[in-house]
Amino acid sequence: MGARWNSFPLEITYEVFGWIAFFSWSIGFYPQVLLNFRRKSVVGLNFDFVVLNLTKHTSYLIYNATLHFSSAVQQQYREKYGFNEMIPVAANDVAFSTHAVLLTAFTLFQIFIYERGNQKVSKVSLAIVSVVWIAAAICVFIALPSQSWLWLISVFNTIQVVMTVIKYIPQAVMNFCRKSTDGFSIGNILLDFLGGVTNYGQMAVQSIDQDSWVNFYGNIGKTLISLVSIFFDLLFMVQHYVLYPGKKATPLLPTLDEPSKEALLKVSDEQSSSDKA
């Protein structure tokens, strides 16, 4: 039998924080989608960020949905961390992950149909995503014989943490190189920051009620992604409001702002020359 709440007010507070985080993170996808739609352009949005983000949220959905719905995985979790411990994934976590995958996929679709200048998805990002999913597939076969499902979903949890760390870097670097955040929605960042803070609040409330901090390291992925997200949210706020307030972009390439729907993949000059030969 699983753990129960000791305090009804704390249980309500936990649910409130959880759904504030859900709505903040979920609504946070829309400012960028609407900005792209209004401009009919995705110039200024880093495509690597979107591709890496899709892998991150897909991995997180696998982790959240499995731990929330699978009794076998929940049993393995309690065997590892204690039968009095609560499962650290709430319904709002699953709802958020599902919504995040759908909206990120839609943003990727916008990249295909709207003006994108000379921006392309880098081969490095595609290589990272390919390696990640190949490694995940290998882990599935490793887990099958012993039915190590908790270990397997912890792999996906690790993937989403690593992808969270990586995904923000291309956008931050791009903003720095362009000396502008034009085309990148700050609304997404502000809502993401609120979601990260309330997510920590939710976890802290559960720990206080249970007089245990296991949910912080028992769900280390949720702990780390909020920490990483808050750090980069603050960085993007500094870029938008302090370093480059109201600045239009300095083109990275002479034709960056010209309408273009060329192939999304970057190809080296050497390879292009070789193909022509």
C-alpha positions in Angstrom: 0.0 0.0 0.0 1.4 3.4 -1.0 2.0 6.4 1.2 -0.8 8.8 2.1 -0.9 12.5 2.7 -0.7 13.5 6.3 -2.0 17.0 5.8 -5.0 17.9 3.7 -4.0 21.6 3.3 -0.6 20.5 2.0 -2.2 18.0 -0.4 -4.3 20.8 -1.8 -1.2 23.1 -2.0 0.6 20.4 -3.8 -2.1 20.0 -6.4 -2.3 23.8 -6.8 1.4 24.2 -7.4 1.4 21.2 -9.8 -1.3 22.7 -12.0 0.2 26.2 -11.9 3.4 24.6 -13.2 1.4 22.6 -15.8 -0.5 25.7 -17.1 2.7 27.9 -17.0 4.8 25.4 -18.9 1.9 24.4 -21.3 0.8 28.0 -22.1 4.5 28.8 -22.5 4.6 27.0 -25.8 2.0 29.3 -27.4 3.8 32.7 -27.5 6.4 31.2 -29.8 3.9 29.4 -32.0 1.7 32.6 -32.3 4.8 34.7 -33.0 5.8 32.4 -35.8 2.2 32.5 -37.2 2.0 36.3 -37.0 5.4 36.8 -38.7 5.0 33.9 -41.1 8.6 33.4 -40.3 10.8 31.4 -37.9 13.9 33.5 -38.4 15.4 34.1 -34.9 14.2 30.8 -33.5 17.0 28.3 -33.4 16.1 25.1 -35.1 18.5 22.9 -33.1 16.6 24.1 -30.0 13.4 22.7 -31.4 14.8 19.4 -32.6 16.6 18.7 -29.3 13.5 19.9 -27.4 11.3 17.3 -29.2 13.6 14.5 -28.1 13.7 15.9 -24.6 9.9 16.0 -24.2 9.4 12.6 -25.8 11.8 11.1 -23.3 10.1 12.9 -20.5 6.7 11.7 -21.6 7.9 8.1 -21.6 9.3 8.4 -18.1 6.2 10.2 -16.6 3.5 8.1 -18.3 5.2 4.8 -17.4 5.9 5.7 -13.7 2.4 7.2 -13.3 0.4 4.4 -14.9 2.5 1.2 -14.6 1.9 -0.7 -11.4 5.0 -2.9 -12.1 7.2 0.2 -12.3 5.7 1.7 -9.2 6.4 -1.6 -7.4 10.0 -1.5 -8.4 10.2 2.2 -7.3 8.9 1.4 -3.9 11.2 -1.6 -3.5 14.1 0.7 -4.2 13.1 3.8 -2.3 10.7 2.5 0.4 7.1 1.3 0.5 6.1 4.4 2.4 7.3 6.8 -0.3 4.8 8.4 -2.7 5.3 8.1 -6.4 6.9 11.4 -7.5 5.0 11.8 -10.8 1.6 13.5 -10.7 -1.2 13.6 -13.3 -0.1 17.2 -14.2 3.3 15.9 -15.1 1.9 13.4 -17.6 -0.5 16.0 -19.0 2.3 18.5 -19.4 4.6 16.0 -21.2 1.8 15.0 -23.6 1.0 18.6 -24.4 4.7 19.5 -24.8 5.4 16.8 -27.4 2.4 17.9 -29.5 3.3 21.6 -29.4 7.0 21.1 -30.0 6.1 18.9 -33.0 3.8 21.6 -34.3 6.6 24.2 -33.9 8.8 21.9 -35.9 6.1 21.8 -38.6 6.1 25.6 -38.6 9.8 25.5 -39.4 9.1 23.6 -42.5 6.4 25.9 -43.8 7.5 29.4 -42.9 10.3 31.7 -44.0 13.5 30.6 -42.3 16.2 32.7 -44.1 19.5 30.7 -44.2 18.9 29.0 -40.8 19.2 25.2 -40.9 19.3 22.3 -38.5 22.9 21.4 -37.8 24.4 18.0 -38.5 25.6 18.0 -34.9 22.0 18.2 -33.5 20.9 15.4 -35.8 23.8 13.3 -34.8 23.0 13.9 -31.1 19.4 12.9 -31.6 20.3 9.8 -33.6 22.8 8.6 -31.0 20.3 9.2 -28.2 17.6 7.1 -29.8 19.9 4.3 -30.8 21.2 4.2 -27.3 17.7 4.2 -25.9 16.7 1.3 -28.2 19.8 -0.7 -27.0 18.7 -0.1 -23.4 15.3 -1.5 -24.1 16.8 -4.8 -25.2 19.1 -4.8 -22.2 16.1 -4.3 -19.8 13.8 -6.9 -21.4 15.4 -10.2 -20.0 15.4 -9.0 -16.4 12.4 -6.7 -16.7 14.4 -3.8 -15.2 11.7 -1.3 -16.0 12.6 1.2 -13.4 16.2 1.3 -14.7 14.9 1.6 -18.2 12.7 4.6 -17.5 15.5 6.2 -15.5 17.5 6.0 -18.7 14.8 8.1 -20.4 14.8 10.4 -17.4 18.6 10.9 -17.8 18.1 11.5 -21.5 15.6 14.3 -20.9 17.9 15.9 -18.3 20.9 15.9 -20.7 18.8 17.2 -23.6 17.5 20.0 -21.3 21.1 21.1 -20.6 22.0 20.9 -24.3 18.9 22.3 -26.0 19.2 25.9 -24.6 22.8 26.4 -25.7 22.2 26.9 -29.5 19.5 29.6 -28.8 21.6 31.4 -26.2 24.6 31.4 -28.6 22.5 32.5 -31.5 21.1 35.4 -29.5 24.6 36.4 -28.6 25.9 36.3 -32.2 22.9 38.2 -33.5 23.0 40.6 -30.5 19.2 40.3 -30.5 16.4 38.2 -29.2 14.2 39.2 -32.1 12.1 36.3 -33.3 12.5 34.4 -30.0 9.5 34.8 -27.7 10.3 36.0 -24.2 6.8 35.1 -23.1 7.8 31.4 -23.3 10.7 32.1 -21.0 8.7 34.0 -18.4 6.1 31.3 -18.2 8.8 28.6 -18.1 10.4 30.4 -15.2 7.1 30.4 -13.3 6.7 26.7 -14.0 10.1 25.9 -12.7 9.6 27.8 -9.5 6.2 26.3 -8.8 7.5 22.8 -9.7 10.1 23.1 -6.9 7.3 24.4 -4.6 5.3 21.3 -5.4 8.2 19.0 -4.6 9.0 20.8 -1.4 5.4 20.6 -0.2 5.4 16.8 -0.7 8.7 16.5 1.2 7.4 18.6 4.1 4.3 16.5 4.4 6.1 13.1 4.2 9.1 14.4 6.3 11.3 12.9 3.6 13.3 14.4 0.7 13.4 11.2 -1.3 11.2 12.7 -4.0 14.0 15.1 -4.8 16.6 12.4 -5.5 14.1 9.7 -6.3 13.0 11.8 -9.2 16.3 13.5 -9.9 15.3 14.3 -13.5 12.4 16.6 -12.4 14.7 18.2 -9.9 17.5 18.9 -12.4 15.4 20.0 -15.3 13.8 22.7 -13.2 17.2 23.9 -12.0 18.7 24.0 -15.5 15.6 25.6 -17.0 15.5 28.3 -14.3 19.2 29.1 -15.0 18.7 29.5 -18.7 15.5 31.4 -18.2 17.4 33.9 -16.2 20.1 34.1 -18.9 17.5 34.7 -21.6 15.8 37.4 -19.5 19.2 39.1 -19.1 19.7 38.9 -22.9 16.2 40.2 -23.7 15.8 43.0 -21.1 19.4 44.0 -20.3 21.9 43.1 -23.1 19.8 43.5 -26.2 16.6 45.3 -25.3 14.5 46.2 -28.4 17.4 45.4 -30.8 16.8 44.1 -34.2 18.9 41.2 -35.3 22.4 41.6 -36.9 22.2 39.1 -39.8 24.5 36.2 -39.3 24.7 35.8 -43.1 24.1 38.4 -45.8 20.9 36.7 -46.9 19.6 35.7 -43.5 16.5 37.9 -43.7 15.7 37.0 -47.3 12.7 34.7 -47.7 13.9 31.1 -48.0 12.5 27.6 -47.7 15.7 25.8 -48.7 16.6 22.4 -47.3 16.8 22.4 -43.5 20.1 20.4 -43.2 23.4 22.2 -43.2 25.9 21.0 -45.9 29.5 21.9 -45.8 31.1 24.0 -48.7 33.5 21.2 -49.4 30.7 18.7 -49.8 28.8 21.0 -52.0 31.8 21.5 -54.2 32.3 17.8 -54.4 28.7 17.2 -55.4 29.1 19.8 -58.2 32.2 18.1 -59.5 
